[in-house]
Amino acid sequence: MKKISSLLLLTLFVTGAFAAKSGWVNLFNGNTIRTWLNGVPCANLVDDMTATGFIALQVHSIGQNKAEEGKTISWRNIRIKTRKLAAEQKKMVTNAPEVSYLTNTLTKAEQKAGWELLWDGKTLNGWVSNKDGLTPQKGWTIQDNELIVDLGTNKGGGDLVTQKEFKNFILDVDFKLTPGANSGIKYFIQPNKNGKGYSNVSCEFQVLDDERHPDAKLGKNGNRTLASLYDLIPANSQKFDPAQAVKRSNAIGQWNRARIEVRGEKVTHYLNGIKIVEYTRGTPEWRALVATSKFKGVKGFGEYATGHLLLQEHGNEVHYKNIKLQEIK
């Protein structure tokens, strides 16, 4: 069996139960994977996980589903090219936007679009402790390009807060939970009134092991579970697309991607690319929601025009990386 390097171009023709399809997979520059179906661009992925591998055609088990018996998929015209690819490189258009999983690195397209890395993968530059506004000397470990809540004797550094504040933005954060872990990504964070450090009370994208952590069973209707707007709105993808699962989350110990979009008063949460929460701040509905939550006594909760971002240290080991933001003008 021959392994294929990360520079290749593959074309194939597929026939199935309904219609013939032709596909084109174009890999080049070592970390880019792009696909087309009948000439229509479908995927535009950048990652640095696997440099070589095999080409496989899937045989998919039908289990006990008798309705699938007798169906066939046929393949033909399977061709591959591994050299001199530039002349045949297809142009990717905007209806297949780039998705990058490079580690703490921006692609050229992201740089051009105005994305910035909020964490450089090596230092705590740009981040301070909510306790005193200074660079924390404990509580967080940087290892293998990951930012880790420290559970050793060095714990207790407090939450991490960005020195910069933001108004309208798209924030992407990759996170990995350990069993039973609890953390969160907060936004609209405000400085403390005494001028020392920052509040840690604000809107929160919940980061939680729903199965093992008791907080998942508290609150109302699951509004303290993974990707929820903590204690306010439960995460549920089916509200926006009934064909989705309630949550498309990866297993404990695997990476997930949180996205928070703030466009004026409208805020949206995404989990692994799927919309899961949406709300509008400052409306009567919003204020009624806050009035029945644990934040009912917090004046102006969630309604500040600008604020800082926060990664929560909640006493459990959680890993973060690929923290990047695009400001929306």
Rosetta blueprint (number, residue, H / E / L):
1 M L
2 K L
3 K L
4 I E
5 S L
6 S L
7 L L
8 L E
9 L E
10 L E
11 T E
12 L E
13 F E
14 V E
15 T E
16 G L
17 A L
18 F L
19 A L
20 A E
21 K E
22 S E
23 G E
24 W E
25 V E
26 N E
27 L E
28 F E
29 N L
30 G L
31 N L
32 T E
33 I E
34 R E
35 T E
36 W E
37 L E
38 N L
39 G L
40 V E
41 P E
42 C E
43 A E
44 N E
45 L E
46 V E
47 D L
48 D L
49 M L
50 T L
51 A L
52 T L
53 G E
54 F L
55 I L
56 A L
57 L L
58 Q L
59 V L
60 H L
61 S L
62 I L
63 G L
64 Q L
65 N L
66 K H
67 A H
68 E H
69 E L
70 G L
71 K L
72 T L
73 I L
74 S E
75 W E
76 R E
77 N E
78 I E
79 R E
80 I E
81 K E
82 T L
83 R L
84 K L
85 L L
86 A H
87 A H
88 E H
89 Q L
90 K L
91 K L
92 M L
93 V L
94 T L
95 N L
96 A L
97 P L
98 E L
99 V E
100 S E
101 Y L
102 L L
103 T L
104 N L
105 T L
106 L L
107 T L
108 K H
109 A H
110 E H
111 Q H
112 K H
113 A L
114 G L
115 W E
116 E E
117 L E
118 L L
119 W L
120 D L
121 G L
122 K L
123 T L
124 L L
125 N L
126 G L
127 W E
128 V E
129 S E
130 N L
131 K L
132 D L
133 G L
134 L L
135 T L
136 P L
137 Q L
138 K L
139 G L
140 W E
141 T E
142 I E
143 Q E
144 D L
145 N L
146 E E
147 L E
148 I E
149 V E
150 D L
151 L L
152 G L
153 T L
154 N L
155 K L
156 G L
157 G L
158 G L
159 D L
160 L E
161 V E
162 T E
163 Q L
164 K L
165 E L
166 F E
167 K L
168 N L
169 F E
170 I E
171 L E
172 D E
173 V E
174 D E
175 F E
176 K E
177 L E
178 T L
179 P L
180 G L
181 A L
182 N E
183 S E
184 G E
185 I E
186 K E
187 Y E
188 F E
189 I E
190 Q L
191 P E
192 N L
193 K L
194 N L
195 G L
196 K L
197 G L
198 Y E
199 S L
200 N L
201 V L
202 S L
203 C E
204 E E
205 F E
206 Q E
207 V E
208 L E
209 D L
210 D L
211 E L
212 R L
213 H L
214 P H
215 D H
216 A H
217 K H
218 L L
219 G L
220 K L
221 N L
222 G L
223 N L
224 R L
225 T L
226 L L
227 A L
228 S L
229 L E
230 Y L
231 D L
232 L L
233 I E
234 P L
235 A L
236 N L
237 S H
238 Q H
239 K H
240 F L
241 D L
242 P L
243 A L
244 Q L
245 A L
246 V L
247 K L
248 R L
249 S L
250 N L
251 A L
252 I L
253 G L
254 Q L
255 W E
256 N E
257 R E
258 A E
259 R E
260 I E
261 E E
262 V E
263 R E
264 G L
265 E L
266 K E
267 V E
268 T E
269 H E
270 Y E
271 L E
272 N L
273 G L
274 I E
275 K E
276 I E
277 V E
278 E E
279 Y E
280 T E
281 R L
282 G L
283 T L
284 P H
285 E H
286 W H
287 R H
288 A H
289 L H
290 V H
291 A H
292 T L
293 S L
294 K L
295 F L
296 K L
297 G L
298 V L
299 K L
300 G L
301 F L
302 G L
303 E L
304 Y L
305 A L
306 T L
307 G E
308 H E
309 L E
310 L E
311 L E
312 Q L
313 E L
314 H L
315 G L
316 N L
317 E L
318 V E
319 H E
320 Y E
321 K E
322 N E
323 I E
324 K E
325 L E
326 Q E
327 E E
328 I L
329 K L
